[in-house]
Amino acid sequence: MRNGAANTVFEVIGMVSTSGISPLDEARGELLREASIDAEASGREKAQEESGPARSLLVFFLGSEGFAVDLVHVRKVLRPSRIAFVSGAAPEVLGLMNCQGEVLCVLDLRRILSPGKETAQPAATEGKFIVVVQHGGKEAGFLVDEVRDVAEIPASSVHPVLDSIDPSRASLFEGTVACGGRFVGLLSPSACLNP
């Protein structure tokens, strides 16, 4: 049996393929390709283990500033319809809106994030969007200027809140993420729903 195996090896070594590469070189090349594929797959699995599960984020803008919220908390994105003013409401409350038969409280996210920059004028809603966020049994719509993208990032790529954020407002953020070549603030839904 051993002799038969040795004879087969010698036969393989002595054979030459029509491509000018010996069958032994072909076999060696095939083994290297398989090893390379296995190493690449192992590297991808290891990178995924190190980075943790992915997070899907909705990226939107208020003027030139970018923000994101975890998609798991976004119920829907819609265009604003008539918003009824609520007398005596907090300054960040734009009012109430009929949302497919339900009453939705609409908040001015700009006022939540920058309370010192309040204006007497109500926020204009034309051409804007409302991102409806739900968390911990609470739901509200946030008025935003532009909805840009849905981005998927590794959970490990969430960085700390930027030092440039006012410390009194830092609790409104989970951290900072890189999306589309720029850093955006990752909002904390629970904090934004309870400013």
C-alpha positions in Angstrom: 0.0 0.0 0.0 2.8 2.4 0.9 4.6 1.4 -2.3 1.5 2.2 -4.3 1.2 5.7 -2.7 4.9 6.4 -3.5 4.4 5.3 -7.1 1.5 7.6 -7.4 3.5 10.5 -6.1 6.3 9.7 -8.5 3.7 9.5 -11.3 2.3 12.9 -10.4 5.7 14.4 -10.2 6.7 13.0 -13.5 3.5 14.2 -15.2 3.4 17.6 -16.9 0.1 19.4 -17.6 -0.6 21.0 -20.9 -0.3 24.4 -19.3 3.4 23.8 -18.6 2.8 23.7 -14.8 3.3 20.4 -13.1 0.4 18.8 -11.2 2.4 19.1 -8.0 2.7 22.9 -8.6 -1.0 23.0 -9.4 -1.8 21.1 -6.2 0.4 23.4 -4.2 -1.2 26.4 -5.7 -4.7 25.1 -4.9 -3.7 24.4 -1.3 -2.3 28.0 -1.0 -5.5 29.4 -2.5 -7.6 27.4 0.0 -5.4 28.5 2.9 -5.7 32.1 1.7 -9.5 31.9 1.5 -9.6 30.3 5.0 -7.3 33.0 6.5 -9.4 35.7 4.9 -12.7 34.3 6.3 -11.1 33.8 9.7 -9.9 37.4 9.6 -13.4 38.7 8.8 -14.9 36.6 11.6 -12.2 37.9 14.1 -12.8 41.5 13.0 -16.5 41.0 13.5 -16.0 39.5 16.9 -13.7 42.4 17.9 -16.0 45.1 16.6 -19.2 43.5 18.0 -22.6 43.6 16.3 -23.4 46.2 13.8 -25.7 49.1 14.6 -28.0 50.7 12.0 -28.4 54.4 12.3 -30.6 57.0 10.7 -28.5 60.0 9.8 -30.1 63.5 9.6 -29.2 67.1 9.6 -30.1 70.4 11.4 -28.5 73.0 9.2 -24.9 71.8 8.6 -24.7 69.7 11.8 -25.2 66.0 11.5 -26.9 63.7 14.0 -27.8 60.0 14.1 -30.3 57.9 16.1 -30.3 54.1 16.3 -32.8 52.8 13.8 -34.3 50.4 16.3 -35.9 53.5 17.9 -37.2 55.1 14.7 -40.8 54.3 14.1 -41.2 56.3 10.9 -40.1 59.4 8.9 -42.7 61.7 7.5 -43.3 65.1 6.1 -45.1 67.4 8.6 -48.7 68.2 8.1 -50.6 70.8 10.1 -49.2 71.2 13.6 -51.6 72.5 16.2 -49.9 74.9 18.7 -50.3 74.0 22.4 -50.7 77.0 24.6 -48.4 77.0 27.7 -46.2 74.1 26.4 -42.5 74.0 26.8 -40.5 76.0 24.2 -39.2 72.8 22.5 -42.8 71.6 21.9 -43.9 72.7 18.4 -47.4 71.3 18.9 -49.5 68.3 18.1 -50.0 66.6 14.8 -52.4 64.0 13.4 -50.2 61.1 12.4 -52.3 58.4 10.7 -55.1 58.8 13.2 -52.9 59.1 16.2 -51.9 62.3 18.1 -48.2 62.9 17.8 -46.3 65.5 19.9 -43.8 67.3 17.6 -40.6 68.6 19.2 -38.1 71.1 17.8 -34.8 69.2 18.1 -32.9 72.4 17.5 -34.3 73.9 20.6 -33.6 70.7 22.6 -30.0 70.7 21.5 -29.4 74.4 21.9 -31.8 75.8 24.5 -29.9 79.1 24.8 -30.6 79.9 21.1 -34.3 80.0 21.4 -36.2 82.3 19.1 -39.7 83.8 19.4 -40.5 82.5 15.9 -41.9 79.0 15.6 -39.8 76.7 13.5 -40.8 76.7 9.8 -41.9 73.2 8.7 -41.9 73.5 4.9 -39.5 71.1 3.2 -38.5 69.5 6.5 -39.0 66.0 8.0 -40.3 64.6 11.2 -38.4 61.6 12.6 -40.8 59.7 14.9 -38.8 58.2 17.7 -40.1 55.7 20.3 -38.3 54.6 23.5 -39.4 53.3 26.8 -43.1 53.7 26.1 -42.7 57.3 25.0 -43.0 58.6 21.4 -42.5 62.0 19.8 -41.6 63.4 16.4 -38.5 65.5 16.0 -38.4 68.2 13.4 -35.2 68.0 11.3 -34.0 69.8 8.2 -32.9 66.8 6.1 -32.8 63.0 6.4 -29.7 61.9 4.7 -29.0 58.2 5.0 -29.2 54.9 6.9 -25.7 53.8 7.9 -24.5 50.5 9.3 -21.5 50.7 11.7 -19.8 48.3 14.0 -21.0 48.9 17.6 -17.4 49.4 18.7 -17.0 52.4 16.4 -19.0 54.7 18.7 -16.6 57.3 20.1 -17.1 59.4 23.2 -19.1 62.6 23.0 -16.9 65.4 21.5 -15.4 67.9 24.0 -16.9 70.7 22.0 -20.4 69.7 23.2 -21.7 71.9 26.0 -21.4 69.7 29.1 -24.9 70.5 30.2 -26.2 69.0 26.9 -23.7 66.0 26.7 -26.3 63.7 28.3 -28.4 64.0 25.2 -25.8 62.0 23.3 -24.6 58.4 23.4 -21.4 59.4 21.6 -20.0 60.3 18.2 -19.8 58.2 15.0 -18.2 58.7 11.7 -20.7 58.6 8.9 -20.1 59.6 5.3 -16.6 61.0 6.0 -17.8 63.3 8.9 -18.5 62.9 12.6 -22.1 63.1 13.7 -23.6 63.1 17.2 -25.3 59.9 18.1 -28.4 61.0 20.1 -29.7 59.2 23.2 -33.5 58.6 22.5 -34.4 58.5 26.2 -32.6 61.8 27.0 -34.1 63.6 23.9 -37.6 62.4 24.8 -37.1 63.7 28.3 -35.1 67.0 27.9 
